[in-house]
Amino acid sequence: MKTPADSRARRRLITLIATGTALLVLVAFGVYGLLTGPAKPSSQPSPPASSATESDTPGATRAPSPPTAPVVRGSRDPQTFAGNVALALFTWDTTTGLMPLDYTSALLDVGDPTGQEQAGLAADIATYMPTRDAWIDLRQYATTQTLTIDSIQIPSSWNEAVDQAHPGQLPEGAAAYTIHGTRQRDGIWNGAPTSAKREVAFTVFIACPPEETCHLLRLSRLDNPLD
């Protein structure tokens, strides 16, 4: 015969078993959680921010590089240097962001190191370059200019000038080269490529002292070279 005490003990045992079972379930889920990590949310999380810079991302738009200032290639050979000057004088591109002054500065950089001819040389170059306003107009048509050199020769009149010059009147290693060539301008007109060619002639006055790189002295007027 079961006593009231036995009934209370049985109920306590059932309670303990139930409580123990619940604890085991919680512990089991706790261990499972440690193994699998937190539950995944129902919606996909946003991808983590990439540490790569914009320039490292495929397809990303890179910032445009600054325009490169032109350079006149130096040389100790008079004829080679005269040709380099001619190409620098006639080669420009209005679409790069450079202005006529940038091309003028490149030529002045190889000018007379004493500075005596710099002002005159700057005035000479200005007659070959478009003005700033003309440059801005040409930029609308993506205008570029190049030169094809046909001949480089020492004019016969230069030899006479050297013979008649007083001592010290000409710098050491002075020389003159008359250049004949074809100037070509290319651009876009009404959406279509267009080009125009023109024959040009001019004289480059330079000085090439012994064991030194040549430098530019002056330029003749366009189409009025020494013969």
Disulfide bonds with the S-S distance in Angstrom:
Cys208-Cys214 1.93
